[in-house]
Amino acid sequence: MHKEKVNLLGFSHESLVDFFQSIDQPSFRAPQLMKWIHQRGVIDFMQMTDFSLALRNQLSEIAEVKPPLVDECLLSPEGTKKYLIKLDSGSMIEMVKIPEKKRLTLCISSQAGCALQCTFCATGAQGFERNLSAAEIIGQLWLANFHDESSPPISNIVFMGMGEPLLNIEPVMASISLMQHQNAYGLSKRRITLSTSGIVPEINKLANKTDVSLAISLHAANNILRDEIVPINKKYPLEELLDACKNYLRNQSKRKTITIEYILIDGVNDSLNHAKDLVKILKGLSCKINLIPFNPFDGCHYLRSQESNIYKFKDFLIKKGLITTLRITRGDAIDGACGQLVGKLTKSVKGKNKKNSINLINTR
Ligand code: SF4
């Protein structure tokens, strides 16, 4: 009977050591294979010339290294590049490359769709399909580094694409271990940010599992409003969430701050009273605030805050001593908010419209 090949792309160092031991190979094969895959971008065993021919043949028979497929790619005028990625199951996910002055950040997905239904989010509006495997998560970084050879390597990772990473914790942790491993991508803990909408029990366990940066998708500073726009707040209210953040910091001796993400939506959460509430609830938490003007998408009735309100909000926080940055909105032209491209394509296919009506660049 035909046996399915095991995909080694998402295997951590420890799992690869076990794998090689199971085929009577020494453990040093694990770092050798990791370097081929994650540092040189080689996924064909026959090209791995420091393995004997017999081992290359054996690996080709029982295993594979299979990244997901780039289906479409969109480039914004500012250089942000958004990829639509097709998984084996047919599900679509997104990842975004964001060039900045001294870094190249990759925003990656941890789930296909999302169950949490935040009201301002295009992914939430599509519902949940499934969790991604470690191979599908690290596969996004592999694609970002090796699919487009002219691009420099990714320097920073943010888990801010589709899905809630803390609801898919084991594959997310396995992929983070590869991101950090010296024989893979070698990224430091400061260059990886896990962003959560507030899964309190998982935040409480997180300090024992990782030391990467943590970001909270807060978006509201009182429970009534947060219950409405980030519905997971009904289960894990603000007080519990902020306590969990403080615990995380307490257990990270050298980590100084948590990032608070706050999307500014016109007339919903962008008044000076909202800013005052925010100052009040963040008292005692070592944090920096990232303000993000809302990026409107089809079918959503919210609007981006007026520019004057955005600056009043920001200036008030700064005056109160909070480190605050305003994220320049990038990628409007390519449906920059997570989930928007998948949503548009899904509708296109269902409605039999032409995909190229949104100016897609096919990279295959
Ligand atoms: S904002 Fe994040 S957690 Fe909320 S629905 Fe969107 S993907 Fe899910």
Boltz pocket constraint, residues with backbone or C-beta under 6 A from the ligand:
constraints:
  - pocket:
      binder: B
      contacts: [[A, 113], [A, 114], [A, 115], [A, 116], [A, 117], [A, 118], [A, 121], [A, 122], [A, 123], [A, 124], [A, 125], [A, 161], [A, 162], [A, 163], [A, 164], [A, 197], [A, 217], [A, 338]]
      max_distance: 6.0
